């Protein structure tokens, strides 16, 4: 049986609900933002599609500025009210991209990220969740959510691991441009 791998030509990055009014309560928010920015920048370098979701914009605001500023022009930003980010609009985007893998980062681990992963796995999408680029305002809920994601079939990964896996060789054309992204991820002190 083949082992699922992250390849840029078969993967879409889904950035879930990193929004203004949620950020003050998020555990290790600075680290989360740095790692998500690295994933977004890497996806852009690798020419991977990116989809961003925003939960209940009226109450939670739009995408947090440090995240929004690194999004490539034209990145779809999908507003939603349901907790799962796998809305009909996101599904339509994913179907049009025809990429079998979904790499997920964002917040909150135990609500929107978890429900998205459950829906993604139950819909036959090969799902990867970047555990170090997912957080919550309730830190004690993160690990149980990760266990449930993994039981549902999602594959846990880390940001640096994902970056190197998607390049697969130091001869990759964007290798040198990716190095600072990997270093940024590990240099932010945790709170």
N, C-alpha and C positions, 0 to 999 in steps of 0.2 A: 504494500500500500504506500503510495507516495506521501511524503511528509509535506504539509502545506508550508509554503515559503512566501515571503514578501518580495515581489518584483515590481518595479515602478510601472511597467507596462500593463500590469494586471491588477493594480491597486488604486483605490480612491481613498483619500483622507477625509474623514468626517469629524468636524470640530463642533462639539456640542455645547451650546449655551454658556459661553464664557462672557458674561454680561456685567455691565456696570454695577448694578445694585446687588449682585450676588458676591462680588469680589471681596468686600470687606469682611465677610464671614468665612471665607474659604481657608481651610488648613493649608499652610505653606503656599499661599497665593503667589508669592514672587517666584518660587521655584516652578509652580505649575505654569505660570505665564512664560517663563524662560524656556521651558521644555516644549510647550505648545508652539511658541514662536520658532523654535528650532525645527520642529516637525513641519510646520507650514513652509518655512524657508527651504527646507530640504525637498519637500514635495514640489515646490516651484522650480528649484534647480533641476529636478528629475522629470519635469514636465508631467507631473501627476495631477489629475483633477482633484480639486478641493471643494467640499460643500460645507457651509457653515449654517448652524441653526440658532435661532433665538426664541426662547420660551417667554410667552406673555410679555411682549415688549412694553405694553402700557405700564405694567407694574415693575418690570425688572430692567428696563432700559435696553439699549442696543449693545452690540458686541464691544467689549472692553477695548479702549483705544490702542493700547500696546499690542493687542492681537489684530485689530482691524488694520493697523498701519502696515503690517507685513503681508496682508492678503494680496495676491495678484489681482490686477484689474479684471473685472468681469466674474469674480468668484461669486457663485450663487449664494445668497443669504436667505434662508427660508424661515419665515416666522411661523410659530406653531403654538397651539394651546394644549395639545395632548403631550404627555410626558415623553413618549417614545419619539425619537427624531426620525423614525422611519415613516414619515407622513407620505401621503400619496404623491406630493410634489417631489419629495426626496427620492421616493421609489422611481418616479418617472425619470429624474436625473440619472439615477444609477442604471436604469435599463438602457437609457440612451448612450451611456458610456460603455456598456457591455464589458465591464471589468469584474471578474469574479471575487476579488478580495476587497475587504473594507477594513481600514485601519482607523481606530476610534480613539479620540482624546477629548477631554472636556470635563464638565461638571453637571450635576452632582453624581458621584459614583453610584449611590444607592437609589437614585430616582431615575432621572432622564438617561444617564449612561447605561444603567442596568437594563431598563426597559427597552432601550434601543438595541442592546446586544442580544437580549432574549428574542426580540422580533427579527433581528438580522439572522441569527442562527436558525430560528424556526422557519425562515424563508429560504434556507439553503445558501445563504451568502457566507463565504469563508471569512470569518471575522477574527480580527486581531485587536486586542485592547492594550494600549500603551499604559501600563500600570503606573509609571512615574509621571505621566502627563494627564492623570485623572485624579480629582480630589473631591472634597465635600466640606460643607460647614460642620459636619458631624464626623470627626475622624474615626470614631469607633464603628461607623457604618461602612467604612471603605473595604476592609478585609473581607467581611461577610459578602459584600457585593462582588468582589473579585472571585471568591470561591464559587458563587452562583454562576457568574459569567463563564468560568472555566468548565463547570459541570454542564452548562448548556452547549458547550462546544467551541467557545471562543478561545483563542490562543493568546496567552499573556506574553507581552514583550516589553522591553524598555526602549526609551528613545534612542540611546546610543546604539544599542543592538540593532534596532530597526534601520537606522541610518546606514550602518555598515552592511547589513544584509541586503538592502536595496541596491547598494553599489556593487557588492560581491567581489570587487577587486580594487587594489590601489591604482590600477591602470584605468579606472573609470574616468571619463572626461571631466566629471565634476568633483573628483576626489579632493583636490586641494581646496576648492570652495566649500566643501562639506566639513573639513577639519575644524574651522572655527565654531561651527554649529555644535559639533560634538563636545568641544572644549567648554563652550558656554554652559551646556547642560550640567556639567559636573562641577563648575566653579561657583555656583550660587549657593551661599550658605543657607541651610535650613533654619527655620525659626523654632 
